[in-house]
């Protein structure tokens, strides 16, 4: 049976999985969601013996039904290979009494690799399947990790280009160097003099610009997205929560059917939404714990039922969560509203117009599955230090935010269930924050010197993704104001005189 995807803003806008992946964002501005949750037989006793690739095939063929099993097998084999430094792809580590799902063993040492390693293969397969003969331009905004992971996946893929916008002063030195040194004749990186929300807002505006879309089509070009607004990003993320529970069974940490809690550091809400979808297809998850940094708009949303982006924006040590407009939350709103495209559309329009919306009391009832809290910069540093001193584990700032919020949850509720933390990045992406937290003093050296210091402290080898960066040539140096983004895209694509 074919599983269709429909827009959160118009349920009549219904497409196949491959069409949703190609489009990225629905033409009406909505996000594609499954028309129904597929039935997936999750026999965890059997899953516990499977490889990551085998679990991926089981889950993805249930969600991406217009791909053949052979097509999916080929995509999975090409994505989850020796690019990952650990054969388990997403190994599970016990740290104290908790389990850390390490999602940072891919080419760019962040969790975005888990989905962006496979998205180019899904997209090129989808293009052939739908007889698309236009060049696909991946247009994306990044708060630090998506951009590099997407470029690594799409570099020199025939028939594609990728343009990444990032906040010039809002990422770590390592993150920025990873992007600026990216090879590939089809890759373009542009810094902006605003924040991530500025980048994301203008990217969405370009997707929804009908005149621009028609100009691009006339020139044999179409946009698609590598952000988690693309269902082709979200479905591969569901896989690792299924795999993680199977590994807990394999380690005899839980009995089959025993519920666990899952704590996810998140800004754009995609990673925790994938856990929510995993729960809907049968992974026994008790509480979904939403961990934020000082940009705690999601904490307020879950605790008060009010989304208000009209607040100060903070640049923090966990930049991938420095977000005030969480795009993927729209998919949850659609569920909370009883799958009402009209309600979802109205709420998103209200957010765009006023910067705020409020849930009804009935919609708030659906938030009970979630717990939300946040960590300040000081609390994040203290958690990095505590974890290292207590267990020897070196956590990056995003993972430390999750660890701190999980502790808050336990203190608030007394819930002692086995808990899973999504460890979303290598500490080597953020050496300054990690070294300063462990040494409890300000570091004066540059980030590349601190990489060596971190290795000395931790004994964890420096990943290849970092060791090769310092001497790599800078290939991208464009910086523009947010209002210049569309003109910059037009210039890159050679249609500037037509826009």
PyMOL commands that set and color helices and strands:
alter all, ss='L'
color gray80, all
select helices_A, chain A and resi 17-23+44-47+52-63+69-79+112-129+146-154+173-180+196-207+210-218+231-250+270-280+297-304+319-321+329-336+341-354+361-369+377-391+397-413+427-439+447-458+464-467+482-492+496-498
alter helices_A, ss='H'
color red, helices_A
select strands_A, chain A and resi 5-7+10-15+32-34+92-95+98-102+135-142+160-167+187-192+221-224+260-265+285-292+306-308+356-358+370-374+419-423+478-480
alter strands_A, ss='S'
color yellow, strands_A
deselect
rebuild
show_as cartoon
